[in-house]
Each structure stands twice: as structure tokens, then as C-alpha cells.
Amino acid sequence: MEEIDIVRKYFSADKFVMGAGIEIVEVRKERAVVSAEIGERHLNATGTVQGGMLYTIADFAFAVHANYLHPVTVTQNGTITYVSACRGGRITATATEVHVSGRNTVCDVSVTDENGNVLCLCRFNGFIKPDDRSKYFG
């Protein structure tokens, strides 16, 4: 089984993310990429992608990348700056680790639409738990 399949299998237990239709596209040392096709369920009252969906896809990209690089990692803090609105199509979140020290990791995440327009920029700080990774990733 390939590494990406192991990561996909692990995160298939995340019912909220799976219900939002977010998929893992790529995971490697340099970055993780996740994506979702926007549907009616993702739109707010103004007809644009709900901010909660943008935060969710960004947080998930962070989770995929951090948990690929380290033993079990959980979000301690996340910030988001909304840049532009999106009404549909496919959105993609790309996470890259910018710093790791002790049991802390910091990742930057950008969320873009299918034309490459930036929708939001995020920074996540995660706590790397001392758990045995093999319990989760086999």
C-alpha cells in the first residue's frame, strides 16, 4: 500500500471532512494538497463559499501534512485571512511546514479556486503528541 493510501485510510475516519467532500490529492515531505468540489451545501446566504468551509479545508490540509511528517499532531491555534470570495468550482488547500521545534510545528496554508485565485491564507500551529505513530498509520 502506498503512503498516500495509508494517509487516506487514516483520515477516512474524519466524518466531518468526509461529509464536506474534501479529498486528499497529494502528500509528501514538501507539502500536502487537499481539494473539494463546491456544491450548494458549501454556500452561505450570499451565494459564496461559507468561511467555515474555507477554514475546514485549510485545517484539514494542515492536519494531513503535519500528521504525515510527525506522530499524531493536533491543531493548537489557527488563523485565517479571507482574501476573496468564491461562488463554486473546485477549491484547493496547500499546506507547507515552515517551522518545527520540539513538540510544535507551524504550517502555512493557502486556499485557491480552480483559476489559482487566492481565497484565504492561514497559519496553523500544532502540538506533536508523543503517541506511537504505528497505532494510527500501521
KACOR-V331011 format. One record per backbone hydrogen bond with DSSP energy under -1.0 kcal/mol. NH is the residue of the N-H (numbers start at 1). CO is the residue of the C=O. If there is no record, write none. Layout:
<<NH CO> <NH CO>>
This chain:
<<6 2> <7 3> <8 4> <9 5> <10 6> <11 7> <12 8> <13 10> <14 11> <15 13> <18 14> <19 15> <20 16> <21 18> <22 17> <23 35> <25 33> <26 33> <28 31> <32 95> <33 26> <34 93> <35 23> <36 91> <38 89> <42 39> <43 40> <44 48> <47 44> <49 86> <50 42> <54 50> <55 51> <56 52> <57 53> <58 54> <59 55> <60 56> <61 57> <62 58> <63 59> <64 60> <65 61> <66 62> <67 63> <68 64> <69 65> <70 66> <74 127> <76 125> <77 125> <79 123> <81 121> <83 119> <84 119> <91 36> <92 112> <93 34> <94 110> <95 32> <96 108> <98 106> <99 106> <101 104> <104 101> <105 126> <106 99> <107 124> <108 96> <109 122> <110 94> <111 120> <112 92> <113 117> <116 113> <119 111> <120 111> <121 81> <122 109> <123 79> <124 107> <125 77> <126 105> <127 74> <128 103> <129 72> <135 132> <136 133> <137 133> <138 134>>
